[in-house]
Amino acid sequence: MRFTQFRELMDGEFGAARAAAVSHDHVFSELGGRTVEQALADGIDPREVWKAVCDAYDVPPARR
């Protein structure tokens, strides 16, 4: 998954403003205690980050 696709999925699921808040503010235990932005900056695959977001926010399987 590319970063642009990841951003599109985030915006589609949460809306642009909430996606930005989730990316910057929510700390995910599945990402080693990192936010989305920290995880991506540390080189974690965007697909793995998306999976952590989906799990934390109960995104339905059809939109994962």
mmCIF file as gemmi writes it, N, C-alpha and C atoms, coordinates in Angstrom:
data_model
loop_
_atom_site.group_PDB
_atom_site.id
_atom_site.type_symbol
_atom_site.label_atom_id
_atom_site.label_alt_id
_atom_site.label_comp_id
_atom_site.label_asym_id
_atom_site.label_entity_id
_atom_site.label_seq_id
_atom_site.pdbx_PDB_ins_code
_atom_site.Cartn_x
_atom_site.Cartn_y
_atom_site.Cartn_z
_atom_site.occupancy
_atom_site.B_iso_or_equiv
_atom_site.pdbx_formal_charge
_atom_site.auth_seq_id
_atom_site.auth_asym_id
_atom_site.pdbx_PDB_model_num
ATOM 1 N N . MET Axp A 1 ? 0.841 -1.175 0 1 0 ? 1 A 1
ATOM 2 C CA . MET Axp A 1 ? 0 0 0 1 0 ? 1 A 1
ATOM 3 C C . MET Axp A 1 ? 0.886 1.239 0 1 0 ? 1 A 1
ATOM 4 N N . ARG Axp A 2 ? 0.529 2.194 -0.837 1 0 ? 2 A 1
ATOM 5 C CA . ARG Axp A 2 ? 1.284 3.45 -0.878 1 0 ? 2 A 1
ATOM 6 C C . ARG Axp A 2 ? 0.698 4.451 0.112 1 0 ? 2 A 1
ATOM 7 N N . PHE Axp A 3 ? 1.502 5.455 0.45 1 0 ? 3 A 1
ATOM 8 C CA . PHE Axp A 3 ? 1.059 6.475 1.389 1 0 ? 3 A 1
ATOM 9 C C . PHE Axp A 3 ? -0.194 7.187 0.892 1 0 ? 3 A 1
ATOM 10 N N . THR Axp A 4 ? -0.264 7.455 -0.407 1 0 ? 4 A 1
ATOM 11 C CA . THR Axp A 4 ? -1.433 8.157 -0.938 1 0 ? 4 A 1
ATOM 12 C C . THR Axp A 4 ? -2.7 7.323 -0.765 1 0 ? 4 A 1
ATOM 13 N N . GLN Axp A 5 ? -2.602 6.037 -0.989 1 0 ? 5 A 1
ATOM 14 C CA . GLN Axp A 5 ? -3.766 5.162 -0.794 1 0 ? 5 A 1
ATOM 15 C C . GLN Axp A 5 ? -4.152 5.135 0.682 1 0 ? 5 A 1
ATOM 16 N N . PHE Axp A 6 ? -3.157 5.075 1.555 1 0 ? 6 A 1
ATOM 17 C CA . PHE Axp A 6 ? -3.425 5.081 2.99 1 0 ? 6 A 1
ATOM 18 C C . PHE Axp A 6 ? -4.185 6.351 3.381 1 0 ? 6 A 1
ATOM 19 N N . ARG Axp A 7 ? -3.719 7.502 2.907 1 0 ? 7 A 1
ATOM 20 C CA . ARG Axp A 7 ? -4.369 8.786 3.222 1 0 ? 7 A 1
ATOM 21 C C . ARG Axp A 7 ? -5.797 8.822 2.675 1 0 ? 7 A 1
ATOM 22 N N . GLU Axp A 8 ? -6.003 8.283 1.49 1 0 ? 8 A 1
ATOM 23 C CA . GLU Axp A 8 ? -7.347 8.232 0.914 1 0 ? 8 A 1
ATOM 24 C C . GLU Axp A 8 ? -8.279 7.367 1.761 1 0 ? 8 A 1
ATOM 25 N N . LEU Axp A 9 ? -7.777 6.237 2.235 1 0 ? 9 A 1
ATOM 26 C CA . LEU Axp A 9 ? -8.581 5.363 3.096 1 0 ? 9 A 1
ATOM 27 C C . LEU Axp A 9 ? -8.93 6.056 4.405 1 0 ? 9 A 1
ATOM 28 N N . MET Axp A 10 ? -7.96 6.734 5 1 0 ? 10 A 1
ATOM 29 C CA . MET Axp A 10 ? -8.201 7.463 6.25 1 0 ? 10 A 1
ATOM 30 C C . MET Axp A 10 ? -9.253 8.547 6.045 1 0 ? 10 A 1
ATOM 31 N N . ASP Axp A 11 ? -9.089 9.347 4.996 1 0 ? 11 A 1
ATOM 32 C CA . ASP Axp A 11 ? -10.047 10.423 4.718 1 0 ? 11 A 1
ATOM 33 C C . ASP Axp A 11 ? -11.427 9.867 4.411 1 0 ? 11 A 1
ATOM 34 N N . GLY Axp A 12 ? -11.472 8.771 3.676 1 0 ? 12 A 1
ATOM 35 C CA . GLY Axp A 12 ? -12.751 8.158 3.34 1 0 ? 12 A 1
ATOM 36 C C . GLY Axp A 12 ? -13.473 7.606 4.551 1 0 ? 12 A 1
ATOM 37 N N . GLU Axp A 13 ? -12.734 7.058 5.484 1 0 ? 13 A 1
ATOM 38 C CA . GLU Axp A 13 ? -13.331 6.455 6.669 1 0 ? 13 A 1
ATOM 39 C C . GLU Axp A 13 ? -13.741 7.491 7.709 1 0 ? 13 A 1
ATOM 40 N N . PHE Axp A 14 ? -12.894 8.496 7.92 1 0 ? 14 A 1
ATOM 41 C CA . PHE Axp A 14 ? -13.1 9.426 9.029 1 0 ? 14 A 1
ATOM 42 C C . PHE Axp A 14 ? -13.443 10.848 8.611 1 0 ? 14 A 1
ATOM 43 N N . GLY Axp A 15 ? -13.247 11.186 7.333 1 0 ? 15 A 1
ATOM 44 C CA . GLY Axp A 15 ? -13.321 12.579 6.92 1 0 ? 15 A 1
ATOM 45 C C . GLY Axp A 15 ? -11.956 13.216 7.158 1 0 ? 15 A 1
ATOM 46 N N . ALA Axp A 16 ? -11.634 14.235 6.404 1 0 ? 16 A 1
ATOM 47 C CA . ALA Axp A 16 ? -10.281 14.802 6.44 1 0 ? 16 A 1
ATOM 48 C C . ALA Axp A 16 ? -9.881 15.318 7.822 1 0 ? 16 A 1
ATOM 49 N N . ALA Axp A 17 ? -10.762 16.052 8.475 1 0 ? 17 A 1
ATOM 50 C CA . ALA Axp A 17 ? -10.413 16.642 9.774 1 0 ? 17 A 1
ATOM 51 C C . ALA Axp A 17 ? -10.21 15.574 10.845 1 0 ? 17 A 1
ATOM 52 N N . ARG Axp A 18 ? -11.137 14.63 10.916 1 0 ? 18 A 1
ATOM 53 C CA . ARG Axp A 18 ? -11.009 13.576 11.946 1 0 ? 18 A 1
ATOM 54 C C . ARG Axp A 18 ? -9.838 12.649 11.633 1 0 ? 18 A 1
ATOM 55 N N . ALA Axp A 19 ? -9.593 12.379 10.353 1 0 ? 19 A 1
ATOM 56 C CA . ALA Axp A 19 ? -8.451 11.544 9.974 1 0 ? 19 A 1
ATOM 57 C C . ALA Axp A 19 ? -7.151 12.176 10.452 1 0 ? 19 A 1
ATOM 58 N N . ALA Axp A 20 ? -7.044 13.489 10.303 1 0 ? 20 A 1
ATOM 59 C CA . ALA Axp A 20 ? -5.841 14.191 10.77 1 0 ? 20 A 1
ATOM 60 C C . ALA Axp A 20 ? -5.706 14.078 12.283 1 0 ? 20 A 1
ATOM 61 N N . ALA Axp A 21 ? -6.814 14.218 12.991 1 0 ? 21 A 1
ATOM 62 C CA . ALA Axp A 21 ? -6.777 14.106 14.452 1 0 ? 21 A 1
ATOM 63 C C . ALA Axp A 21 ? -6.38 12.701 14.887 1 0 ? 21 A 1
ATOM 64 N N . VAL Axp A 22 ? -6.976 11.698 14.259 1 0 ? 22 A 1
ATOM 65 C CA . VAL Axp A 22 ? -6.623 10.309 14.589 1 0 ? 22 A 1
ATOM 66 C C . VAL Axp A 22 ? -5.145 10.064 14.313 1 0 ? 22 A 1
ATOM 67 N N . SER Axp A 23 ? -4.651 10.563 13.208 1 0 ? 23 A 1
ATOM 68 C CA . SER Axp A 23 ? -3.255 10.346 12.811 1 0 ? 23 A 1
ATOM 69 C C . SER Axp A 23 ? -2.264 10.979 13.778 1 0 ? 23 A 1
ATOM 70 N N . HIS Axp A 24 ? -2.641 12.12 14.318 1 0 ? 24 A 1
ATOM 71 C CA . HIS Axp A 24 ? -1.709 12.867 15.167 1 0 ? 24 A 1
ATOM 72 C C . HIS Axp A 24 ? -1.88 12.603 16.657 1 0 ? 24 A 1
ATOM 73 N N . ASP Axp A 25 ? -3.089 12.235 17.08 1 0 ? 25 A 1
ATOM 74 C CA . ASP Axp A 25 ? -3.383 12.198 18.515 1 0 ? 25 A 1
ATOM 75 C C . ASP Axp A 25 ? -3.535 10.816 19.13 1 0 ? 25 A 1
ATOM 76 N N . HIS Axp A 26 ? -4.045 9.856 18.377 1 0 ? 26 A 1
ATOM 77 C CA . HIS Axp A 26 ? -4.328 8.53 18.947 1 0 ? 26 A 1
ATOM 78 C C . HIS Axp A 26 ? -3.042 7.702 18.978 1 0 ? 26 A 1
ATOM 79 N N . VAL Axp A 27 ? -2.721 7.175 20.145 1 0 ? 27 A 1
ATOM 80 C CA . VAL Axp A 27 ? -1.559 6.301 20.307 1 0 ? 27 A 1
ATOM 81 C C . VAL Axp A 27 ? -2.061 4.856 20.249 1 0 ? 27 A 1
ATOM 82 N N . PHE Axp A 28 ? -1.464 4.082 19.35 1 0 ? 28 A 1
ATOM 83 C CA . PHE Axp A 28 ? -1.894 2.706 19.103 1 0 ? 28 A 1
ATOM 84 C C . PHE Axp A 28 ? -0.906 1.731 19.733 1 0 ? 28 A 1
ATOM 85 N N . SER Axp A 29 ? -1.406 0.871 20.614 1 0 ? 29 A 1
ATOM 86 C CA . SER Axp A 29 ? -0.526 -0.131 21.221 1 0 ? 29 A 1
ATOM 87 C C . SER Axp A 29 ? -0.004 -1.094 20.16 1 0 ? 29 A 1
ATOM 88 N N . GLU Axp A 30 ? -0.833 -1.37 19.124 1 0 ? 30 A 1
ATOM 89 C CA . GLU Axp A 30 ? -0.417 -2.286 18.056 1 0 ? 30 A 1
ATOM 90 C C . GLU Axp A 30 ? 0.76 -1.74 17.245 1 0 ? 30 A 1
ATOM 91 N N . LEU Axp A 31 ? 0.996 -0.444 17.363 1 0 ? 31 A 1
ATOM 92 C CA . LEU Axp A 31 ? 2.106 0.194 16.646 1 0 ? 31 A 1
ATOM 93 C C . LEU Axp A 31 ? 3.246 0.54 17.597 1 0 ? 31 A 1
ATOM 94 N N . GLY Axp A 32 ? 3.309 -0.18 18.692 1 0 ? 32 A 1
ATOM 95 C CA . GLY Axp A 32 ? 4.399 0.038 19.64 1 0 ? 32 A 1
ATOM 96 C C . GLY Axp A 32 ? 4.284 1.338 20.41 1 0 ? 32 A 1
ATOM 97 N N . GLY Axp A 33 ? 3.054 1.773 20.673 1 0 ? 33 A 1
ATOM 98 C CA . GLY Axp A 33 ? 2.852 3.006 21.423 1 0 ? 33 A 1
ATOM 99 C C . GLY Axp A 33 ? 3.102 4.252 20.589 1 0 ? 33 A 1
ATOM 100 N N . ARG Axp A 34 ? 2.898 4.134 19.288 1 0 ? 34 A 1
ATOM 101 C CA . ARG Axp A 34 ? 3.115 5.261 18.374 1 0 ? 34 A 1
ATOM 102 C C . ARG Axp A 34 ? 1.783 5.771 17.84 1 0 ? 34 A 1
ATOM 103 N N . THR Axp A 35 ? 1.802 7.014 17.384 1 0 ? 35 A 1
ATOM 104 C CA . THR Axp A 35 ? 0.683 7.528 16.61 1 0 ? 35 A 1
ATOM 105 C C . THR Axp A 35 ? 0.859 7.052 15.173 1 0 ? 35 A 1
ATOM 106 N N . VAL Axp A 36 ? -0.154 7.265 14.341 1 0 ? 36 A 1
ATOM 107 C CA . VAL Axp A 36 ? -0.047 6.938 12.918 1 0 ? 36 A 1
ATOM 108 C C . VAL Axp A 36 ? 1.149 7.662 12.307 1 0 ? 36 A 1
ATOM 109 N N . GLU Axp A 37 ? 1.254 8.951 12.576 1 0 ? 37 A 1
ATOM 110 C CA . GLU Axp A 37 ? 2.336 9.744 11.977 1 0 ? 37 A 1
ATOM 111 C C . GLU Axp A 37 ? 3.707 9.241 12.421 1 0 ? 37 A 1
ATOM 112 N N . GLN Axp A 38 ? 3.847 8.904 13.683 1 0 ? 38 A 1
ATOM 113 C CA . GLN Axp A 38 ? 5.118 8.383 14.184 1 0 ? 38 A 1
ATOM 114 C C . GLN Axp A 38 ? 5.442 7.04 13.545 1 0 ? 38 A 1
ATOM 115 N N . ALA Axp A 39 ? 4.44 6.174 13.441 1 0 ? 39 A 1
ATOM 116 C CA . ALA Axp A 39 ? 4.66 4.849 12.854 1 0 ? 39 A 1
ATOM 117 C C . ALA Axp A 39 ? 5.102 4.967 11.401 1 0 ? 39 A 1
ATOM 118 N N . LEU Axp A 40 ? 4.437 5.812 10.638 1 0 ? 40 A 1
ATOM 119 C CA . LEU Axp A 40 ? 4.818 5.988 9.231 1 0 ? 40 A 1
ATOM 120 C C . LEU Axp A 40 ? 6.217 6.588 9.116 1 0 ? 40 A 1
ATOM 121 N N . ALA Axp A 41 ? 6.529 7.557 9.967 1 0 ? 41 A 1
ATOM 122 C CA . ALA Axp A 41 ? 7.856 8.176 9.949 1 0 ? 41 A 1
ATOM 123 C C . ALA Axp A 41 ? 8.947 7.175 10.328 1 0 ? 41 A 1
ATOM 124 N N . ASP Axp A 42 ? 8.594 6.202 11.151 1 0 ? 42 A 1
ATOM 125 C CA . ASP Axp A 42 ? 9.549 5.174 11.565 1 0 ? 42 A 1
ATOM 126 C C . ASP Axp A 42 ? 9.659 4.035 10.561 1 0 ? 42 A 1
ATOM 127 N N . GLY Axp A 43 ? 8.932 4.142 9.451 1 0 ? 43 A 1
ATOM 128 C CA . GLY Axp A 43 ? 9.065 3.15 8.391 1 0 ? 43 A 1
ATOM 129 C C . GLY Axp A 43 ? 8.133 1.957 8.469 1 0 ? 43 A 1
ATOM 130 N N . ILE Axp A 44 ? 7.151 2.013 9.336 1 0 ? 44 A 1
ATOM 131 C CA . ILE Axp A 44 ? 6.196 0.906 9.401 1 0 ? 44 A 1
ATOM 132 C C . ILE Axp A 44 ? 5.326 0.958 8.145 1 0 ? 44 A 1
ATOM 133 N N . ASP Axp A 45 ? 5.099 -0.197 7.559 1 0 ? 45 A 1
ATOM 134 C CA . ASP Axp A 45 ? 4.32 -0.319 6.33 1 0 ? 45 A 1
ATOM 135 C C . ASP Axp A 45 ? 2.932 0.29 6.519 1 0 ? 45 A 1
ATOM 136 N N . PRO Axp A 46 ? 2.513 1.154 5.604 1 0 ? 46 A 1
ATOM 137 C CA . PRO Axp A 46 ? 1.175 1.761 5.714 1 0 ? 46 A 1
ATOM 138 C C . PRO Axp A 46 ? 0.048 0.734 5.833 1 0 ? 46 A 1
ATOM 139 N N . ARG Axp A 47 ? 0.197 -0.432 5.22 1 0 ? 47 A 1
ATOM 140 C CA . ARG Axp A 47 ? -0.841 -1.465 5.346 1 0 ? 47 A 1
ATOM 141 C C . ARG Axp A 47 ? -0.95 -1.921 6.801 1 0 ? 47 A 1
ATOM 142 N N . GLU Axp A 48 ? 0.174 -2.086 7.483 1 0 ? 48 A 1
ATOM 143 C CA . GLU Axp A 48 ? 0.158 -2.481 8.89 1 0 ? 48 A 1
ATOM 144 C C . GLU Axp A 48 ? -0.467 -1.379 9.749 1 0 ? 48 A 1
ATOM 145 N N . VAL Axp A 49 ? -0.171 -0.14 9.414 1 0 ? 49 A 1
ATOM 146 C CA . VAL Axp A 49 ? -0.748 0.991 10.144 1 0 ? 49 A 1
ATOM 147 C C . VAL Axp A 49 ? -2.258 1.02 9.921 1 0 ? 49 A 1
ATOM 148 N N . TRP Axp A 50 ? -2.706 0.834 8.678 1 0 ? 50 A 1
ATOM 149 C CA . TRP Axp A 50 ? -4.131 0.819 8.375 1 0 ? 50 A 1
ATOM 150 C C . TRP Axp A 50 ? -4.829 -0.295 9.144 1 0 ? 50 A 1
ATOM 151 N N . LYS Axp A 51 ? -4.206 -1.458 9.223 1 0 ? 51 A 1
ATOM 152 C CA . LYS Axp A 51 ? -4.792 -2.577 9.977 1 0 ? 51 A 1
ATOM 153 C C . LYS Axp A 51 ? -4.975 -2.199 11.444 1 0 ? 51 A 1
ATOM 154 N N . ALA Axp A 52 ? -3.987 -1.541 12.031 1 0 ? 52 A 1
ATOM 155 C CA . ALA Axp A 52 ? -4.095 -1.123 13.433 1 0 ? 52 A 1
ATOM 156 C C . ALA Axp A 52 ? -5.227 -0.115 13.616 1 0 ? 52 A 1
ATOM 157 N N . VAL Axp A 53 ? -5.36 0.811 12.688 1 0 ? 53 A 1
ATOM 158 C CA . VAL Axp A 53 ? -6.447 1.79 12.749 1 0 ? 53 A 1
ATOM 159 C C . VAL Axp A 53 ? -7.793 1.071 12.646 1 0 ? 53 A 1
ATOM 160 N N . CYS Axp A 54 ? -7.904 0.163 11.69 1 0 ? 54 A 1
ATOM 161 C CA . CYS Axp A 54 ? -9.152 -0.576 11.498 1 0 ? 54 A 1
ATOM 162 C C . CYS Axp A 54 ? -9.538 -1.364 12.738 1 0 ? 54 A 1
ATOM 163 N N . ASP Axp A 55 ? -8.567 -2.016 13.351 1 0 ? 55 A 1
ATOM 164 C CA . ASP Axp A 55 ? -8.838 -2.801 14.556 1 0 ? 55 A 1
ATOM 165 C C . ASP Axp A 55 ? -9.289 -1.903 15.706 1 0 ? 55 A 1
ATOM 166 N N . ALA Axp A 56 ? -8.621 -0.775 15.88 1 0 ? 56 A 1
ATOM 167 C CA . ALA Axp A 56 ? -8.932 0.12 16.992 1 0 ? 56 A 1
ATOM 168 C C . ALA Axp A 56 ? -10.292 0.796 16.835 1 0 ? 56 A 1
ATOM 169 N N . TYR Axp A 57 ? -10.671 1.081 15.604 1 0 ? 57 A 1
ATOM 170 C CA . TYR Axp A 57 ? -11.912 1.81 15.348 1 0 ? 57 A 1
ATOM 171 C C . TYR Axp A 57 ? -13.024 0.938 14.764 1 0 ? 57 A 1
ATOM 172 N N . ASP Axp A 58 ? -12.844 -0.376 14.823 1 0 ? 58 A 1
ATOM 173 C CA . ASP Axp A 58 ? -13.864 -1.324 14.357 1 0 ? 58 A 1
ATOM 174 C C . ASP Axp A 58 ? -14.375 -1.01 12.949 1 0 ? 58 A 1
ATOM 175 N N . VAL Axp A 59 ? -13.433 -0.766 12.043 1 0 ? 59 A 1
ATOM 176 C CA . VAL Axp A 59 ? -13.796 -0.535 10.652 1 0 ? 59 A 1
ATOM 177 C C . VAL Axp A 59 ? -14.305 -1.872 10.086 1 0 ? 59 A 1
ATOM 178 N N . PRO Axp A 60 ? -15.476 -1.858 9.45 1 0 ? 60 A 1
ATOM 179 C CA . PRO Axp A 60 ? -16.032 -3.109 8.924 1 0 ? 60 A 1
ATOM 180 C C . PRO Axp A 60 ? -15.103 -3.749 7.885 1 0 ? 60 A 1
ATOM 181 N N . PRO Axp A 61 ? -15.103 -5.071 7.826 1 0 ? 61 A 1
ATOM 182 C CA . PRO Axp A 61 ? -14.216 -5.781 6.893 1 0 ? 61 A 1
ATOM 183 C C . PRO Axp A 61 ? -14.331 -5.311 5.444 1 0 ? 61 A 1
ATOM 184 N N . ALA Axp A 62 ? -15.503 -4.926 5.017 1 0 ? 62 A 1
ATOM 185 C CA . ALA Axp A 62 ? -15.687 -4.491 3.623 1 0 ? 62 A 1
ATOM 186 C C . ALA Axp A 62 ? -14.905 -3.221 3.294 1 0 ? 62 A 1
ATOM 187 N N . ARG Axp A 63 ? -14.548 -2.436 4.33 1 0 ? 63 A 1
ATOM 188 C CA . ARG Axp A 63 ? -13.812 -1.195 4.073 1 0 ? 63 A 1
ATOM 189 C C . ARG Axp A 63 ? -12.345 -1.269 4.481 1 0 ? 63 A 1
ATOM 190 N N . ARG Axp A 64 ? -11.883 -2.464 4.79 1 0 ? 64 A 1
ATOM 191 C CA . ARG Axp A 64 ? -10.484 -2.603 5.22 1 0 ? 64 A 1
ATOM 192 C C . ARG Axp A 64 ? -9.548 -2.745 4.066 1 0 ? 64 A 1
